[in-house]
Amino acid sequence: MPKKIIVVGAGIGGLTAAALLAKRGYCVKIYDQAIVPGGCASTFKRKGFIFDVGATQVAGLEEGGIHRQIFTELGIPIPDYIPCDPACAVFLPGETKAINIWRDPQKWSIERQQQFPGSEPFWQLLNKLFQISLRFQERNPVLPPRNLWDLTQLVLALRAETMLTVPFSLFTVLDLLRFLGLEKDYRLKTFLDIQLKLFSQTGTEETASLYAATALSLSQSPRGLYHLHGSMQVLSDALLQGIEKYQGEIHMQHRVEQIEADRVSVRNLKTKQLHQEEADYIIANTTVQDLVKLSPELSSSYSKRLENLERPSGAFVIYLGVKNLAIPPDCPPHLQFLYDYQGPIGENNSLFVSVSSPGDGRAPDGQATIIASSFTDVDKWWQSENYDQLKQEYTQCALEHLGKYFNLSAQTIVHQESATPRTFFRYTGRDMGIVGGIGQRLSTFGPLAIANRTAIAGLYLVGDSTHPGEGTAGVSYSALTVVRQIESDC
Ligand SMILES: Cc1cc2nc3c(=O)[nH]c(=O)nc-3n(C[C@H](O)[C@H](O)[C@H](O)COP(=O)(O)OP(=O)(O)OC[C@H]3O[C@@H](n4cnc5c(N)ncnc54)[C@H](O)[C@@H]3O)c2cc1C
């Protein structure tokens, strides 16, 4: 009899784990509380527009990339995509000329030398660390290891060159800048701060330099960031195709209310009925905060960890359906704006913006989507006595900021709506609506990250709370690790 596996959650992490396990002969069932799969990488439709809920760009579709590797194993065609070039156009406060993060490494090298004279030693060092880290990641290490098999995988992935990176595991990005005498280059530091915030929830002061090496080097060829044709949903659709192809089952609108060592309690949200179901292995595609709520037995093993974690961020997102008139000519697909050098990044002073391209399937002819997000403190959205007013204020502020670049008016805006941490909580079930995973600080990176194995044998955690689960590519690596761990445990 094939072993039975229940996956709690159909985010990209859960779907990937489920599809790979079904392909490898396990009997797999997914339960998800939402109406559509994909979690933070899903979409919604309004007036002919398709909006990506959270994730808008994807890494790992190139030759050897993690998404491609998984589709190849599943025998599923790779969805259509186009590379983003520039991957991002970054505007610092008061500047009208963008810092363009070009896909071509040579072009990006020239751009950064012009933008940040004297900083080349930093980029060269980062690139060396990235190349070594990438080769290490491609050998599928298990981090952090929790048993002998995990440790063996980690040791097998090590090479002499990996050891060269070990001293850097103690450095933040700011340490690297200090080491190279670049810490006083305020413009460079600010650029790095806002880029890193996108990937690691924190800036140069705290981001682990080894993580930054990957995050800041991913955009260049032969790797890159990509826009999927149609919408982000095609990623989930392709994984679902894999699940169906290998006879896995998925049940949407089913919330798992409790996880025990060998069973889950599941509520059908349409009939309100609760049932218990046994499994040989259970995979939680949830945040670690939600896992502890679902499985109180785990609270002692995570309590210190969770107490010491920095409060994860939430997101405020505005979704606009606009006429093409609103989009300036040659608008890049991704832009990042910082509006003020003062104060923390996020909370009304920065926006990450994704713009659809003609014919990419996200908007009717002659129209486009603009999706802009900023980080926000989740607590304020739950504590506020006047939630609607707060949402209105954030919406107004975002529109004013966006109006400096886009031509926004009642004539050009066809559709407008916003999402707050409360919205993310409602649609993705994530604790308080936190998004984007665990910040990649020295204290939460690599060997100190949250593991895929939990203290309960047979219960695994997959997704952006675990190493290296950041973004859809990261959660796919985390899913692959869990799949290999389950195979080794059988
Ligand atoms: C605004 C924003 C922008 C982003 N931009 C990018 C980007 O451009 N590129 C990128 O790669 N990444 C981006 N990310 C991050 C990326 O979307 C996430 O890291 C990734 O999609 C998380 O996947 P996951 O599998 O960990 O979980 P999730 O997406 O959180 O999925 C979890 C699933 O589990 C379900 N679930 C939860 N609890 C239960 C329960 N008790 N019972 C049943 N089901 C449950 C939920 O409904 C959900 O479907 C962005 C995120 C946000 C919020």
The ligand as a Tripos MOL2 file, in Angstrom:
@<TRIPOS>MOLECULE
LIG
   53    58     1     0     0
SMALL
NO_CHARGES

@<TRIPOS>ATOM
      1 C1          2.5180   41.5650   -1.7530 C.3       1 LIG1
      2 C2          3.4260   40.3870   -2.0020 C.ar      1 LIG1
      3 C3          4.2990   40.4130   -3.0760 C.ar      1 LIG1
      4 C4          5.1430   39.3270   -3.3350 C.ar      1 LIG1
      5 N1          5.9360   39.3470   -4.4460 N.ar      1 LIG1
      6 C5          6.6230   38.2460   -4.7730 C.ar      1 LIG1
      7 C6          7.2530   38.1480   -6.0280 C.ar      1 LIG1
      8 O1          7.1580   39.0490   -6.8720 O.2       1 LIG1
      9 N2          7.9550   37.0090   -6.3270 N.ar      1 LIG1
     10 C7          8.0040   35.9570   -5.4440 C.ar      1 LIG1
     11 O2          8.6360   34.9370   -5.7480 O.2       1 LIG1
     12 N3          7.3880   36.0160   -4.2490 N.ar      1 LIG1
     13 C8          6.6810   37.1100   -3.9010 C.ar      1 LIG1
     14 N4          6.0010   37.1460   -2.7300 N.ar      1 LIG1
     15 C9          6.1540   36.0360   -1.7800 C.3       1 LIG1
     16 C10         5.4500   34.7650   -2.2290 C.3       1 LIG1
     17 O3          4.1700   35.0680   -2.7170 O.3       1 LIG1
     18 C11         5.3260   33.8190   -1.0490 C.3       1 LIG1
     19 O4          6.5460   33.7270   -0.3470 O.3       1 LIG1
     20 C12         4.9330   32.4240   -1.4900 C.3       1 LIG1
     21 O5          3.9010   32.4580   -2.4670 O.3       1 LIG1
     22 C13         4.4690   31.6900   -0.2470 C.3       1 LIG1
     23 O6          4.0840   30.4020   -0.5920 O.3       1 LIG1
     24 P1          3.7570   29.3420    0.5280 P.3       1 LIG1
     25 O7          3.5990   28.0400   -0.1570 O.co2     1 LIG1
     26 O8          4.7700   29.4080    1.6200 O.co2     1 LIG1
     27 O9          2.3920   29.7450    1.2490 O.3       1 LIG1
     28 P2          1.0940   30.5980    0.9840 P.3       1 LIG1
     29 O10         1.1190   31.3030   -0.2870 O.co2     1 LIG1
     30 O11         0.8300   31.3620    2.2310 O.co2     1 LIG1
     31 O12        -0.0390   29.4690    0.8570 O.3       1 LIG1
     32 C14        -0.5500   28.7880    1.9640 C.3       1 LIG1
     33 C15        -1.8500   28.1380    1.5830 C.3       1 LIG1
     34 O13        -2.3160   27.4040    2.7250 O.3       1 LIG1
     35 C16        -3.7010   27.6200    2.9000 C.3       1 LIG1
     36 N5         -3.9720   27.4410    4.3350 N.ar      1 LIG1
     37 C17        -3.4310   28.1450    5.3540 C.ar      1 LIG1
     38 N6         -3.8980   27.6570    6.5340 N.ar      1 LIG1
     39 C18        -4.7150   26.6180    6.2270 C.ar      1 LIG1
     40 C19        -5.4910   25.7120    7.0170 C.ar      1 LIG1
     41 N7         -5.5140   25.7590    8.3510 N.pl3     1 LIG1
     42 N8         -6.2260   24.7690    6.3880 N.ar      1 LIG1
     43 C20        -6.2050   24.7000    5.0220 C.ar      1 LIG1
     44 N9         -5.5040   25.5370    4.2370 N.ar      1 LIG1
     45 C21        -4.7580   26.4730    4.8370 C.ar      1 LIG1
     46 C22        -3.9550   29.0250    2.3950 C.3       1 LIG1
     47 O14        -5.2800   29.1880    1.9700 O.3       1 LIG1
     48 C23        -2.9520   29.1350    1.2370 C.3       1 LIG1
     49 O15        -3.5380   28.7390    0.0170 O.3       1 LIG1
     50 C24         5.1240   38.2000   -2.4630 C.ar      1 LIG1
     51 C25         4.2470   38.1700   -1.3830 C.ar      1 LIG1
     52 C26         3.3830   39.2350   -1.1620 C.ar      1 LIG1
     53 C27         2.4010   39.1420   -0.0350 C.3       1 LIG1
@<TRIPOS>BOND
     1     1     2 1
     2     2     3 ar
     3     2    52 ar
     4     3     4 ar
     5     4     5 ar
     6     4    50 ar
     7     5     6 ar
     8     6     7 ar
     9     6    13 1
    10     7     8 2
    11     7     9 ar
    12     9    10 ar
    13    10    11 2
    14    10    12 ar
    15    12    13 ar
    16    13    14 ar
    17    14    15 1
    18    14    50 ar
    19    15    16 1
    20    16    17 1
    21    16    18 1
    22    18    19 1
    23    18    20 1
    24    20    21 1
    25    20    22 1
    26    22    23 1
    27    23    24 1
    28    24    25 2
    29    24    26 1
    30    24    27 1
    31    27    28 1
    32    28    29 2
    33    28    30 1
    34    28    31 1
    35    31    32 1
    36    32    33 1
    37    33    34 1
    38    33    48 1
    39    34    35 1
    40    35    36 1
    41    35    46 1
    42    36    37 ar
    43    36    45 ar
    44    37    38 ar
    45    38    39 ar
    46    39    40 ar
    47    39    45 ar
    48    40    41 1
    49    40    42 ar
    50    42    43 ar
    51    43    44 ar
    52    44    45 ar
    53    46    47 1
    54    46    48 1
    55    48    49 1
    56    50    51 ar
    57    51    52 ar
    58    52    53 1
@<TRIPOS>SUBSTRUCTURE
     1 LIG1         1 GROUP 0 **** ****
